[in-house]
Amino acid sequence: MRKNIVAGNWKMNTTLPEGVKLAEEVNNALKTVEPKCDVIICVPFTHLFPVNNVIDTKKLGLGAENCADHRSGAYTGEVSAPMVASTGAQYVILGHSERRQYYGETAETLKEKVRLALDNNLTPIFCIGEVLEQRENGTYFDVVKAQIEDALFNLSAEDFSKLILAYEPVWAIGTGKTATDDQAQEIHAFIRKTIEDKYGKEVAENTSILYGGSCKPGNAKALFAKPDVDGGLIGGAALDAESFMGIVTAF
């Protein structure tokens, strides 16, 4: 059975003291509820080790927002998958639209990142999704399919089964726009069918696919009720413990 998951992506927000405080608030909130989903926070590199020391990682998973496409070496400023894993993190976001758009990440780059993450026992939260122009011209199915095929279909079925996918309509990130429940279900079902065509029904049915576009406490319940929406990758709402928990408890 695939897991329901709510994962926060803090992006480039919070100082270290602010981040530790936010992590503690989420951790404390989880002591008072029994969530019907896995809960993860993905934090800036600087926060990983300190946050790991203040949370119960059996109840609250910890992830990085990226990792390098090299294991080690003369790559000033980069942070490798082994480094991420050494902090106690269990997850890593890869392929986020902001990484693709601002830093030119390609399918070949992402293949290496996924491989290194898996080699270091990190679970990739792999992002896919289309921009507004692609949504409006009707090519979004082709775009999403290519993003999956080009970066992930080199994996064995066993390794693919270790991934979490996150569909992010890029046109809905930080804009206040949200895909309708039916739009989210349509593309999530298409993603699952794409996986099934490659790896078979069992792998497809066991793959968690998160929705990642302006998910908030007010719309989470309706989104999560759709059969192929297994949770959310949460941006802005993850920066406030009460809002984030409002999404967690939507299940």
C-alpha positions as CSV (number, residue, x, y, z in Angstrom):
1,M,0.0,0.0,0.0
2,R,1.3,3.4,-0.9
3,K,1.8,6.0,1.8
4,N,0.0,9.3,2.3
5,I,2.6,12.0,2.8
6,V,2.7,15.7,3.7
7,A,6.2,17.2,3.1
8,G,7.2,20.7,3.8
9,N,9.6,22.5,1.5
10,W,11.0,25.5,3.4
11,K,13.0,26.8,0.3
12,M,15.4,29.6,1.2
13,N,13.6,30.8,4.3
14,T,14.3,31.0,8.0
15,T,17.6,31.7,9.8
16,L,19.0,28.8,11.8
17,P,17.3,29.9,15.1
18,E,14.0,30.5,13.3
19,G,14.2,27.1,11.6
20,V,15.0,25.2,14.8
21,K,12.0,27.0,16.4
22,L,9.7,26.1,13.6
23,A,10.9,22.5,13.6
24,E,10.3,22.3,17.3
25,E,6.8,23.7,16.9
26,V,5.9,21.1,14.3
27,N,7.5,18.3,16.3
28,N,5.5,19.4,19.4
29,A,2.3,19.6,17.5
30,L,2.8,16.0,16.3
31,K,2.9,14.8,19.9
32,T,-0.8,15.8,20.3
33,V,-2.2,14.1,17.2
34,E,-2.0,10.7,15.4
35,P,-1.5,11.8,11.8
36,K,-2.9,9.6,9.1
37,C,0.1,10.3,6.9
38,D,3.8,10.5,7.0
39,V,5.1,14.0,7.8
40,I,8.4,15.4,6.5
41,I,10.1,18.7,6.6
42,C,12.7,19.6,4.0
43,V,15.0,22.3,5.3
44,P,18.0,24.4,4.1
45,F,21.4,22.6,4.3
46,T,22.5,24.8,7.3
47,H,19.5,23.5,9.3
48,L,19.8,19.8,8.8
49,F,22.0,18.7,11.7
50,P,20.6,21.1,14.3
51,V,17.0,20.3,13.3
52,N,17.7,16.5,13.4
53,N,18.8,17.0,17.1
54,V,15.5,18.6,18.2
55,I,12.9,16.4,16.4
56,D,11.6,12.8,16.9
57,T,12.6,11.4,13.5
58,K,10.3,8.4,14.1
59,K,7.3,10.9,13.8
60,L,8.8,13.7,11.7
61,G,11.0,12.9,8.7
62,L,13.8,15.2,7.8
63,G,14.9,16.0,4.3
64,A,17.2,18.3,2.3
65,E,16.0,20.5,-0.6
66,N,18.7,19.4,-3.0
67,C,22.0,17.5,-3.3
68,A,25.0,17.7,-5.7
69,D,25.4,15.5,-8.8
70,H,28.9,14.5,-7.6
71,R,29.9,12.3,-4.7
72,S,32.8,14.5,-3.6
73,G,35.6,16.6,-5.1
74,A,36.5,20.2,-6.1
75,Y,32.9,21.5,-6.4
76,T,33.0,24.6,-4.2
77,G,29.7,25.4,-2.5
78,E,28.0,22.1,-3.3
79,V,26.6,19.6,-0.8
80,S,26.8,15.9,-1.7
81,A,24.4,13.2,-0.9
82,P,26.8,11.5,1.6
83,M,27.0,14.9,3.4
84,V,23.2,15.2,3.5
85,A,22.9,11.6,4.8
86,S,25.5,12.2,7.5
87,T,23.3,14.9,9.1
88,G,20.6,12.3,9.8
89,A,18.3,13.4,6.9
90,Q,16.3,10.6,5.3
91,Y,14.9,12.5,2.2
92,V,16.0,14.9,-0.5
93,I,13.9,17.0,-2.9
94,L,15.2,16.6,-6.5
95,G,14.2,18.2,-9.7
96,H,12.2,21.0,-8.2
97,S,10.9,23.5,-10.8
98,E,13.0,26.3,-9.3
99,R,16.1,24.2,-9.6
100,R,15.3,23.4,-13.2
101,Q,14.4,27.1,-14.0
102,Y,17.0,29.0,-12.1
103,Y,19.9,26.6,-12.2
104,G,19.5,24.8,-15.4
105,E,19.1,21.3,-14.1
106,T,18.7,18.7,-16.8
107,A,17.5,15.1,-17.0
108,E,21.1,14.0,-17.1
109,T,22.0,16.0,-14.0
110,L,19.0,14.6,-12.2
111,K,19.8,11.0,-13.1
112,E,23.1,11.4,-11.3
113,K,21.5,13.1,-8.3
114,V,18.9,10.3,-8.0
115,R,21.5,7.6,-8.2
116,L,23.7,9.3,-5.5
117,A,20.7,9.8,-3.3
118,L,19.7,6.2,-3.5
119,D,23.2,5.0,-3.0
120,N,23.2,6.9,0.3
121,N,19.9,5.6,1.5
122,L,18.1,8.9,0.9
123,T,14.5,8.8,-0.4
124,P,14.2,11.2,-3.4
125,I,11.1,13.4,-3.6
126,F,11.3,13.8,-7.3
127,C,9.4,16.8,-8.8
128,I,7.8,17.1,-12.2
129,G,5.4,19.6,-13.7
130,E,4.6,22.0,-16.5
131,V,4.7,25.8,-16.8
132,L,1.7,27.9,-17.7
133,E,2.4,28.0,-21.5
134,Q,2.5,24.2,-21.6
135,R,-0.7,23.9,-19.6
136,E,-2.5,26.3,-21.9
137,N,-1.2,24.8,-25.2
138,G,-2.2,21.3,-24.1
139,T,1.3,19.8,-24.1
140,Y,1.5,19.2,-20.4
141,F,0.9,15.4,-20.6
142,D,3.9,15.1,-23.0
143,V,6.1,17.4,-20.8
144,V,5.4,15.5,-17.6
145,K,5.9,12.1,-19.3
146,A,9.2,13.2,-20.7
147,Q,10.4,14.5,-17.3
148,I,9.7,11.1,-15.8
149,E,11.1,9.0,-18.7
150,D,14.3,11.0,-19.3
151,A,15.4,11.2,-15.7
152,L,14.0,8.1,-14.0
153,F,13.3,5.3,-16.4
154,N,16.9,4.1,-16.3
155,L,16.2,2.8,-12.8
156,S,15.3,-0.8,-12.0
157,A,11.8,-1.4,-10.7
158,E,13.3,-2.0,-7.3
159,D,15.0,1.4,-7.2
160,F,12.1,3.3,-8.8
161,S,9.9,1.9,-6.0
162,K,12.0,3.8,-3.5
163,L,11.0,7.2,-4.9
164,I,8.3,9.6,-4.0
165,L,7.0,11.7,-6.9
166,A,5.6,15.3,-6.5
167,Y,3.6,16.9,-9.3
168,E,3.9,20.6,-9.2
169,P,2.0,22.7,-11.7
170,V,4.6,25.4,-12.0
171,W,1.9,28.0,-12.8
172,A,0.4,27.4,-9.4
173,I,3.5,27.8,-7.2
174,G,3.5,31.0,-5.2
175,T,0.8,32.5,-7.4
176,G,-2.2,31.7,-5.3
177,K,-3.6,29.7,-8.2
178,T,-4.3,26.1,-7.6
179,A,-5.2,23.3,-10.0
180,T,-8.7,22.2,-9.4
181,D,-9.3,18.9,-7.7
182,D,-10.2,17.3,-11.0
183,Q,-7.1,18.8,-12.8
184,A,-4.9,17.4,-10.0
185,Q,-6.6,14.0,-10.2
186,E,-6.3,13.9,-14.0
187,I,-2.6,14.5,-14.1
188,H,-1.8,12.3,-11.1
189,A,-3.7,9.4,-12.8
190,F,-1.8,10.0,-16.0
191,I,1.5,9.9,-14.0
192,R,0.5,6.6,-12.4
193,K,-0.4,5.1,-15.8
194,T,3.0,6.2,-17.2
195,I,4.7,4.4,-14.3
196,E,2.4,1.3,-14.9
197,D,3.3,1.2,-18.6
198,K,7.0,1.0,-17.7
199,Y,7.1,-0.9,-14.4
200,G,3.8,-2.7,-14.0
201,K,0.6,-2.1,-12.0
202,E,2.1,-3.1,-8.6
203,V,4.9,-0.5,-8.7
204,A,2.5,2.1,-10.0
205,E,-0.1,1.5,-7.3
206,N,2.6,1.6,-4.6
207,T,4.1,4.9,-5.7
208,S,3.1,8.0,-3.7
209,I,2.4,11.0,-5.9
210,L,2.1,14.3,-4.0
211,Y,0.5,17.5,-5.2
212,G,2.7,20.5,-5.0
213,G,0.9,23.7,-6.1
214,S,-0.4,26.2,-3.5
215,C,-1.8,23.5,-1.2
216,K,-3.3,25.1,1.9
217,P,-5.4,24.0,4.9
218,G,-8.5,25.2,3.0
219,N,-8.1,23.1,-0.1
220,A,-6.1,20.2,1.2
221,K,-9.0,18.0,2.2
222,A,-10.6,18.1,-1.2
223,L,-7.3,17.5,-3.0
224,F,-6.4,14.6,-0.8
225,A,-9.8,13.0,-1.3
226,K,-8.9,12.3,-4.9
227,P,-7.8,8.6,-5.4
228,D,-4.5,9.4,-7.0
229,V,-3.4,12.3,-4.9
230,D,-1.4,10.9,-2.0
231,G,-0.6,14.1,-0.2
232,G,1.2,17.3,-0.7
233,L,4.6,19.0,-1.1
234,I,4.0,22.2,0.8
235,G,5.8,25.5,0.2
236,G,4.5,28.7,1.9
237,A,2.1,27.0,4.3
238,A,4.9,24.9,5.7
239,L,6.6,28.0,7.2
240,D,3.9,28.3,9.8
241,A,3.4,25.3,12.1
242,E,-0.4,25.8,12.5
243,S,-1.0,26.0,8.8
244,F,1.3,23.0,8.1
245,M,-0.5,21.0,10.7
246,G,-3.8,22.1,9.2
247,I,-2.7,20.3,6.0
248,V,-1.4,17.3,7.9
249,T,-4.7,16.8,9.6
250,A,-6.7,17.1,6.3
251,F,-6.2,13.3,5.9
